Amino acid sequence: MFSHLLYRAFGFRQYQCVRTTTEDGVILFHLEQDAKHDRCSHCQSPDVIRHGAEERTIRTVPIGSQSVAFRLPVPRLGCRNCGRVRQAAIAFAKPHRRFSHAFERFALKLLSHMTIQAVADHLQVGWDSIKDLLKRYLKIHFAEPKLKKLKRLAIDEISIGHGHHYLTVVLDLQSGAVVFIGKGKGADALIPFWKRLKASHAKIEAIATDMSPAYTMAIRENLPKALHVFDHFHIVKLFNDRLSDFRRELFREAEGPLGKKILKGTRWLILKNPENLDETKGERARLEEALRINQPLATAYYMKEEFRHFWNQENVEAATRFLDDWCLRAEASTLSVLKKMASTFRMHRTGLLNYHRCSISTGPLEGLNNKIKTLQRQAYGYRDQEFFELRIYAIHKAEYALVG
């Protein structure tokens, strides 16, 4: 009966179950293998002689909520064919592993829906055992992402941990998979990626980054034929930062308590999109009052809002006319914030217009950054940097909700 159960439940043919016992709450199936099934683990020759045996216990998938393991003597075999003396291979587990193939597959399936700690608790094994199992799997499937089919990329750095610790991440915008993680930030972090990319002969069409001079020089040197698109999120953020600094200057220069009172607390109002202003809290009325009594702030604000339409132009020609017209009006104003933005836009003109040739951005990377931070919070940080990077490579395959 036991042998029939082994075959039906676990697919074993060459083993026989001689008895079952219970030890520390684990059901143990005691197995034996007939000598006629012995094979050399090196050359698979059946012409072998047994030289003793070593008892091993291997965990397998649970039955219901009950933990299950196999205990069996594993013989040492002397091979007459190749002359080696080696331990016999176990059909249902890899050498030097404490878990069966079925157990590893079951644990990996659970890990696609649950955290490491939850799987360890469910299977009643140590956290480090499940972590090592996952790490081996990730190394095999994600350690060296293929680069040959890459077409469109996004590059940005992300902050990890406390202090100035960064990783530079390259994302495949078509599949959503991370294809490279560089230590630090800037052009130096990408040097290994350029080497691998050149060896892969990938035909990159477009790359989205921020307006960092380091990225601009690196892409110009390594991918001169690719479209370099400046991410509109970073451009809007730069404009908002400069507008916020300009409002602070106006607040310091405001005369009388009334002028300061009206400008106080308007920072987030001028940074919000008009459609997001909360009418119930009187945000629109407060903003309109601040703009009414401060003409320079109103001019800068409305020019900022007008530039948002740049991203909605129908084609490159329309976008070029819009950009040139906006820069001329900004340069004709007396406001330093607008003149600086016009200078920045003219300096990065090609990258801005490239958005209308290939409308990509680093937006997916910003979403990935949030997932990575959630991953860190769930794990309360990572001591194993290699494992952390492997989790990032595989994060697009996670099926369970990454919530805080």
C-alpha positions in Angstrom: 0.0 0.0 0.0 2.8 2.4 0.9 4.5 1.9 -2.5 1.2 2.5 -4.3 0.9 5.8 -2.3 4.4 6.8 -3.2 3.6 6.3 -6.9 0.2 8.0 -6.9 1.1 10.9 -4.6 4.8 11.5 -5.4 5.5 9.7 -8.7 8.2 7.4 -7.2 8.8 4.1 -9.0 12.1 2.7 -7.8 11.5 3.2 -4.0 9.6 1.2 -1.5 8.2 2.5 1.8 9.0 0.0 4.5 7.3 1.9 7.4 6.0 5.3 8.6 6.8 7.0 11.9 6.2 10.5 13.4 9.1 12.6 14.7 8.7 16.2 16.1 5.3 16.5 14.4 6.6 15.4 11.0 5.4 12.3 9.2 8.4 10.2 8.1 8.2 7.8 5.2 11.1 5.4 5.5 12.2 4.4 2.0 14.5 1.8 0.5 15.8 1.3 -3.0 16.4 -2.1 -4.5 20.0 -2.5 -5.6 19.0 -3.4 -9.1 18.1 0.3 -9.6 21.6 1.5 -8.5 23.3 3.7 -11.1 26.6 5.6 -11.1 25.8 9.3 -10.6 28.6 10.2 -13.0 28.3 7.9 -16.0 24.9 6.3 -15.2 26.4 2.8 -15.5 24.5 0.0 -13.7 27.8 -1.8 -13.1 28.3 -0.6 -9.5 29.2 -2.0 -6.1 27.8 -0.6 -2.8 30.2 0.7 -0.2 28.0 1.5 2.7 25.3 4.1 3.0 24.4 7.4 4.7 21.0 8.1 6.0 19.3 11.3 4.8 16.1 13.1 5.6 14.4 15.1 2.8 11.3 17.3 3.3 8.6 17.1 0.7 5.2 18.7 0.2 2.8 18.6 3.2 -0.3 16.4 3.3 -3.0 18.8 4.4 -1.5 20.7 7.3 0.9 17.9 8.3 4.6 18.2 7.4 6.0 15.2 5.5 9.6 14.0 5.0 11.3 11.0 3.4 14.1 9.2 5.3 16.3 6.8 3.3 19.8 5.3 3.3 21.7 6.7 0.3 24.4 4.2 -0.8 28.0 5.0 -1.9 28.6 3.3 -5.2 31.9 2.2 -6.7 31.6 2.2 -10.5 33.5 -0.5 -12.5 32.9 1.6 -15.7 34.5 5.0 -14.7 36.3 4.0 -11.6 34.7 6.6 -9.4 33.2 6.1 -5.9 30.3 8.5 -5.4 27.0 8.8 -3.5 24.1 7.6 -5.5 21.8 10.2 -7.0 18.4 10.6 -5.4 15.6 10.7 -8.1 13.4 13.2 -6.2 16.0 15.7 -4.9 19.2 17.5 -6.0 22.5 16.6 -4.4 23.2 18.4 -1.0 19.6 19.6 -0.8 17.2 19.1 2.2 14.1 19.5 0.1 12.5 17.4 -2.7 11.9 18.8 -6.2 8.1 18.8 -5.4 8.7 20.8 -2.2 10.8 23.4 -4.0 8.2 23.8 -6.8 5.4 24.1 -4.2 7.3 26.8 -2.2 8.1 28.8 -5.3 4.5 28.8 -6.4 3.5 30.1 -2.9 6.2 32.7 -3.1 4.6 34.2 -6.2 1.6 35.1 -4.0 3.1 35.4 -0.5 6.0 36.8 1.3 9.0 34.7 2.4 8.0 34.8 6.1 4.4 33.7 5.3 5.6 30.8 3.2 8.1 29.7 5.8 5.4 29.8 8.5 3.0 27.9 6.3 5.5 25.1 5.4 7.0 25.1 9.0 10.6 25.6 7.9 13.1 28.3 8.6 13.0 31.7 6.9 16.5 31.3 5.7 15.7 28.0 4.0 13.0 29.6 1.9 15.1 32.7 1.2 18.0 30.5 -0.1 15.6 28.5 -2.2 14.2 31.7 -3.8 17.7 33.2 -4.3 18.8 30.1 -6.2 15.8 30.3 -8.4 16.2 34.0 -9.1 19.9 33.5 -9.9 19.0 30.9 -12.6 16.2 32.9 -14.2 17.0 36.6 -13.6 20.7 37.1 -12.8 21.7 37.9 -16.5 18.7 39.5 -18.3 18.8 39.1 -22.1 19.5 42.4 -23.9 19.3 41.5 -27.6 15.6 42.3 -28.1 15.7 45.7 -26.3 14.2 48.6 -28.2 13.1 51.3 -25.7 14.7 52.0 -22.4 14.2 54.2 -19.3 17.1 55.1 -17.0 17.0 56.7 -13.6 18.6 56.4 -10.2 16.7 55.4 -7.1 17.6 56.1 -3.4 17.8 53.0 -1.1 18.2 53.1 2.6 19.3 56.0 4.7 22.0 58.4 3.5 23.2 59.0 0.0 22.9 55.4 -1.3 21.7 55.0 -4.9 21.2 52.4 -7.5 21.0 53.2 -11.2 18.2 51.2 -12.8 17.6 50.5 -16.5 14.1 49.4 -17.4 12.8 47.7 -20.6 9.7 49.8 -21.4 8.2 47.1 -23.6 8.2 44.2 -21.0 8.4 46.3 -17.8 11.5 44.3 -16.7 14.6 45.7 -15.1 17.6 44.7 -17.3 20.4 46.3 -15.4 21.2 47.6 -11.9 24.3 49.7 -11.4 25.8 50.6 -8.0 25.8 54.4 -7.4 24.5 57.0 -9.8 25.8 58.9 -12.8 27.6 57.7 -15.9 30.1 55.5 -14.2 27.3 53.2 -12.8 26.3 52.4 -16.4 29.7 51.4 -17.8 29.1 47.6 -17.3 25.7 48.0 -19.0 27.1 49.7 -22.1 29.6 46.8 -22.5 26.9 44.2 -22.3 24.6 46.1 -24.6 27.3 46.4 -27.2 28.0 42.7 -27.0 24.3 41.9 -27.4 24.0 43.9 -30.7 20.6 45.2 -29.5 19.1 47.9 -31.8 18.0 50.6 -29.3 15.4 53.0 -30.8 14.8 55.4 -27.9 15.9 56.1 -24.3 14.1 58.2 -21.7 16.1 59.9 -18.9 16.1 63.1 -16.9 18.2 66.1 -18.1 21.4 65.0 -16.4 24.5 66.0 -18.4 26.1 62.7 -17.3 23.3 60.7 -19.0 23.3 63.0 -22.1 27.1 62.5 -22.6 26.9 58.7 -22.0 24.0 58.1 -24.4 25.6 60.4 -27.0 28.8 58.3 -26.8 27.4 54.8 -26.6 24.1 55.1 -28.6 24.5 58.0 -30.9 21.7 56.8 -33.3 19.0 56.4 -30.5 16.4 59.0 -29.7 17.2 60.6 -26.4 13.9 61.7 -24.8 13.9 63.9 -21.8 11.3 62.8 -19.3 8.4 65.3 -18.9 7.9 64.4 -15.3 11.4 65.6 -14.4 10.9 68.7 -16.5 7.6 69.6 -14.8 9.3 68.9 -11.4 12.2 71.3 -12.3 9.7 74.0 -13.3 7.7 73.5 -10.1 10.9 73.7 -7.9 12.0 77.0 -9.5 8.5 78.4 -9.2 8.4 77.4 -5.6 11.8 79.2 -5.0 10.4 82.3 -6.8 7.3 82.3 -4.6 9.6 82.2 -1.6 11.5 85.2 -2.8 8.2 87.1 -3.4 7.1 86.3 0.1 10.3 87.7 1.6 9.9 90.9 -0.5 6.2 91.3 0.2 5.3 94.6 1.9 2.9 94.7 4.8 1.4 91.8 6.8 -1.6 91.5 4.4 0.7 90.7 1.4 2.6 88.1 3.4 -0.6 86.6 4.8 -2.1 86.0 1.4 1.1 84.4 0.0 1.7 82.3 3.1 0.6 78.7 2.5 0.1 79.0 -1.3 3.2 77.0 -2.2 1.3 73.7 -2.8 -1.6 75.6 -4.5 0.6 76.9 -7.3 2.2 73.4 -7.7 -1.1 71.6 -8.0 -2.8 71.2 -11.4 -5.9 73.5 -11.5 -8.2 70.5 -11.9 -6.9 69.1 -8.6 -7.7 72.1 -6.5 -10.2 71.3 -3.7 -13.2 73.7 -4.0 -14.6 72.5 -0.6 -11.4 73.8 1.1 -11.4 77.1 -0.8 -8.1 76.3 -2.5 -9.1 77.9 -5.8 -10.3 81.1 -4.2 -7.1 81.4 -2.1 -4.9 80.9 -5.2 -6.8 83.4 -7.3 -6.5 86.0 -4.5 -2.8 85.4 -4.3 -2.4 85.8 -8.0 -4.6 88.8 -8.2 -2.4 90.9 -5.7 0.9 89.6 -7.0 1.4 90.1 -10.8 4.9 88.5 -11.1 3.6 85.3 -9.4 0.6 85.3 -11.6 2.7 85.7 -14.8 5.0 82.8 -13.8 2.1 80.6 -12.8 0.1 81.0 -16.0 3.2 80.5 -18.1 3.9 77.3 -16.2 0.3 76.1 -16.8 0.5 77.1 -20.4 3.7 75.0 -20.9 1.7 71.9 -19.9 0.1 72.0 -23.3 3.5 71.3 -24.9 3.1 67.6 -24.3 -0.3 67.5 -26.0 0.9 68.9 -29.4 -0.1 66.9 -32.4 3.3 66.5 -34.0 6.9 67.6 -34.0 6.2 70.7 -36.1 3.5 72.0 -33.9 5.6 71.3 -30.8 8.5 73.2 -32.3 6.3 76.3 -33.0 4.9 76.1 -29.5 8.3 75.8 -27.8 9.8 78.6 -29.8 6.8 80.9 -29.1 6.9 80.1 -25.4 10.6 80.7 -25.0 10.4 84.1 -26.9 7.6 85.3 -24.5 9.5 84.0 -21.5 12.7 85.7 -22.5 10.7 89.0 -23.2 9.4 89.0 -19.6 11.3 90.6 -16.7 11.1 87.4 -14.5 14.3 85.5 -13.8 12.4 82.2 -13.3 11.0 82.3 -16.8 14.2 83.4 -18.4 16.0 80.5 -16.7 13.4 78.0 -17.8 13.6 79.4 -21.4 17.4 79.0 -21.4 17.0 75.4 -20.0 14.5 74.5 -22.7 16.6 75.9 -25.5 19.7 74.0 -24.2 17.7 70.7 -24.1 15.6 71.5 -27.2 16.3 68.2 -29.1 15.5 66.0 -26.1 12.2 67.9 -25.5 11.1 67.6 -29.1 12.1 63.9 -29.2 9.1 63.2 -27.0 6.9 63.9 -30.0 8.9 61.5 -32.1 8.7 58.8 -29.5 6.4 59.4 -26.6 8.2 57.5 -23.8 9.0 58.6 -20.3 10.6 57.3 -17.0 7.1 57.1 -15.5 7.1 53.3 -15.2 10.4 53.6 -13.4 8.8 56.0 -10.9 6.2 53.3 -10.2 8.9 50.7 -9.9 10.7 52.9 -7.4 7.6 52.8 -5.2 7.4 49.0 -5.5 11.1 48.7 -4.5 10.6 50.9 -1.4 7.6 48.7 -0.5 9.7 45.6 -1.0 12.3 47.1 1.5 9.6 48.0 4.0 8.1 44.5 3.9 11.5 42.9 4.5 12.6 45.6 7.0 15.7 46.1 4.8 18.1 43.7 3.1 21.4 42.6 4.5 22.1 40.5 1.4 22.6 43.1 -1.4 22.8 40.4 -4.1 19.4 39.0 -3.1 17.9 42.5 -3.0 19.0 43.1 -6.6 17.7 39.8 -7.7 14.3 40.6 -6.2 14.3 43.9 -8.2 15.1 42.0 -11.4 12.1 39.8 -10.8 9.7 42.4 -9.3 7.7 42.6 -12.5 6.7 38.9 -12.0 5.4 39.4 -8.5 1.7 38.4 -8.4 0.9 39.3 -4.8 0.0 42.9 -3.9 3.0 45.0 -2.9 1.4 46.9 -0.1 2.9 48.6 2.9 
